[in-house]
């Protein structure tokens, strides 16, 4: 078995805890839907980053609220590269799986589709 990465990102309109939690749940549910073989107990860990303009809540709380009680998670600040996308929540999920990396579906929603247009399914 290997550890594979699943990437995703979503944006919010403002630094509001409710907006961040709703958006994070939307992103996580979309990742689960796009990768139906993914089971929570197979997640080795999840790493969230937020742009420097989002500070009101940890997105890991949203994951806990949808049942990821035993998944090790960490939140950090994205490096503030000039001109980069603002109000953005990113995630990297490390998944213990026999799936090939090419079979993993990464999810980019809202304005975050600009980060990896090559991975966005139309």
Secondary structure, DSSP 4 states (H G I P E B T S, - for coil): -EEEEEEEEEE-SSS-HHHHHHHHHHHHHHHHHH-TT--GGGEEEEEEEE-TT--SS-THHHHHHTT-TTS-EEEEEPP--TTPPSSEEEEEEEEEESS-GGG---EE-GGGGGT-GGG---
